[in-house]
Amino acid sequence: MFWYQQPPRNVLKLIVSSSTWSHNSYEDGYSEAKFEVNRESTDYSLMTIKNVTSKDEATYFCAASDH
């Protein structure tokens, strides 16, 4: 599962990738302290944004892959 952020008038950025068999892998500039991802099963993932501020304004997307 992949989580992306697209701020207004900006490019799509990968935040984190997660799998059921390994730890979440955060991209530079993103952390679990801010973007907490829970993956309870192969077909369910929840991302929680902590301490939201106006800087977090964006459209967020998730994408799944079977690889």
C-alpha contacts under 8 A as a table, 3 or more apart, distances in Angstrom:
res1	aa1	res2	aa2	distance
1	M	17	S	5.69
1	M	18	S	5.26
1	M	19	S	6.27
1	M	45	S	7.41
1	M	62	C	6.87
1	M	63	A	5.71
1	M	64	A	4.49
1	M	65	S	6.39
2	F	14	L	7.28
2	F	15	I	7.66
2	F	16	V	5.95
2	F	17	S	4.42
2	F	18	S	6.43
2	F	62	C	5.46
2	F	63	A	5.10
2	F	64	A	6.25
3	W	14	L	6.13
3	W	15	I	5.57
3	W	16	V	5.47
3	W	17	S	6.39
3	W	47	M	7.91
3	W	60	Y	7.18
3	W	61	F	5.74
3	W	62	C	4.47
3	W	63	A	6.56
4	Y	12	L	6.46
4	Y	13	K	5.41
4	Y	14	L	4.43
4	Y	15	I	5.25
4	Y	16	V	7.32
4	Y	60	Y	5.60
4	Y	61	F	5.05
4	Y	62	C	6.18
5	Q	12	L	5.74
5	Q	13	K	5.22
5	Q	14	L	6.45
5	Q	15	I	6.58
5	Q	58	A	6.26
5	Q	59	T	5.95
5	Q	60	Y	4.65
5	Q	61	F	6.48
6	Q	10	N	6.20
6	Q	11	V	5.79
6	Q	12	L	4.46
6	Q	13	K	6.18
6	Q	58	A	5.28
6	Q	59	T	5.15
6	Q	60	Y	6.27
7	P	10	N	5.34
7	P	11	V	7.12
7	P	12	L	7.55
7	P	56	D	7.80
7	P	57	E	6.25
7	P	58	A	4.03
7	P	59	T	6.30
8	P	57	E	7.49
8	P	58	A	5.94
8	P	59	T	7.71
14	L	17	S	7.88
14	L	27	E	6.76
15	I	26	Y	5.98
15	I	27	E	5.58
15	I	30	Y	6.08
16	V	24	N	6.60
16	V	25	S	5.46
16	V	26	Y	4.36
16	V	27	E	5.98
16	V	30	Y	7.73
17	S	24	N	5.84
17	S	25	S	5.30
17	S	26	Y	6.68
18	S	22	S	7.19
18	S	23	H	6.63
18	S	24	N	4.52
18	S	25	S	6.34
18	S	37	V	7.84
18	S	39	R	7.40
19	S	22	S	5.66
19	S	23	H	7.07
19	S	24	N	6.96
19	S	39	R	7.34
19	S	42	T	7.66
20	T	39	R	6.69
20	T	40	E	7.78
20	T	41	S	6.73
20	T	42	T	6.35
24	N	37	V	7.59
26	Y	30	Y	5.95
26	Y	31	S	6.02
26	Y	32	E	7.55
27	E	30	Y	5.70
27	E	31	S	7.74
30	Y	34	K	7.20
30	Y	35	F	7.17
31	S	34	K	5.62
31	S	35	F	5.98
31	S	36	E	7.85
32	E	35	F	4.87
32	E	36	E	4.84
32	E	37	V	7.35
33	A	36	E	6.60
33	A	50	K	7.41
34	K	49	I	5.76
34	K	50	K	5.09
34	K	51	N	7.30
35	F	47	M	6.45
35	F	48	T	5.76
35	F	49	I	4.82
35	F	50	K	6.45
36	E	47	M	5.52
36	E	48	T	5.13
36	E	49	I	6.49
36	E	50	K	7.55
37	V	45	S	6.96
37	V	46	L	5.64
37	V	47	M	4.36
37	V	48	T	6.42
38	N	45	S	5.68
38	N	46	L	5.24
38	N	47	M	6.43
39	R	42	T	7.39
39	R	44	Y	6.05
39	R	45	S	4.43
39	R	46	L	6.53
40	E	44	Y	6.08
40	E	45	S	6.49
41	S	44	Y	5.35
41	S	45	S	7.36
49	I	52	V	6.32
52	V	55	K	7.90
52	V	56	D	6.23
53	T	56	D	5.59
53	T	57	E	7.58
54	S	57	E	5.50
